[in-house]
Amino acid sequence: MRDESLRSVLNRAAAFYECTSFQVWASLNSDDPRPVGDVESPSGAALHRMAAAIGMPASDLLAHRLPDAPWLLEPHARNIYCPMCWDEDSVRGEPCSIRRAWTWLLRTTCPQHGCPLRIAPEQWARFTRFHSLPAPQFSEQERRILHLIESFGQALEQSLYFGRPWPDDWRGNPQVARQLLLAVSFNVRKIRDFPLINYVQVSSNLTSLIRGPLHQYEPVRKLRWDSYREIADPALRRASLWATAWTLLPNLSTDLSPGWTKLPGHVQARIRCL
Ligand SMILES: [Zn+2]
């Protein structure tokens, strides 16, 4: 399918054969003693076997590779979807699939529809038809909050990984912003607790789109980017981007506040340069 990731292809094959994606991948490569790579970035031989099994030219499949990178979700955390894309797939009689365009870590919006991305149901690859709930009618303030989150996420991504300068009037720098994203997403207290993003206050239309985790976390001593890349749910990443943008961007109006004016001391203590 268009822009489909190779892991999505594998998951759909596994659903078809009523087994796990691990079993399909192992079966496909069982005769090859050489390293076969990850399904998103397979060895040439593994890619050819995959193409032969599907019945398509290997060159077509090659165009769907997605080598891992720090600006992408961790490979096993990429079950994300756009409800409008899946609705359109269903209308065309096409299967649901996961697009590569949805796997960017600091982006939580479908580039085609501007629609907030969501975490996919675990059994999505078994869906034959999909009907999303009607999209909520966002208020002007809700749209501004979603826009702030998306524009900040993209600006941070571009500064961290693609050489774009950090805006002069923003506080900190891209590395501080990255550290802050981690500090608000994980438990930086000394006892079991919720992270700061559990305290974001949102209006009703945004409750499923911006939130913290459902359970408390153990304290985390070392904040790691790879842990952030494992946060599949866009709702949690939106909350952390919002909290970080609110801290670093100057002169935001108070109606864009996530629910506090100043960063709590225990979070601030983890960001030495602020
Ligand atoms: Zn879409």
Residues whose N, C-alpha, C, O or C-beta is under 5 A from the ligand:
A	BS01	ZN	C82 M84 C85 C110 Q112 H113
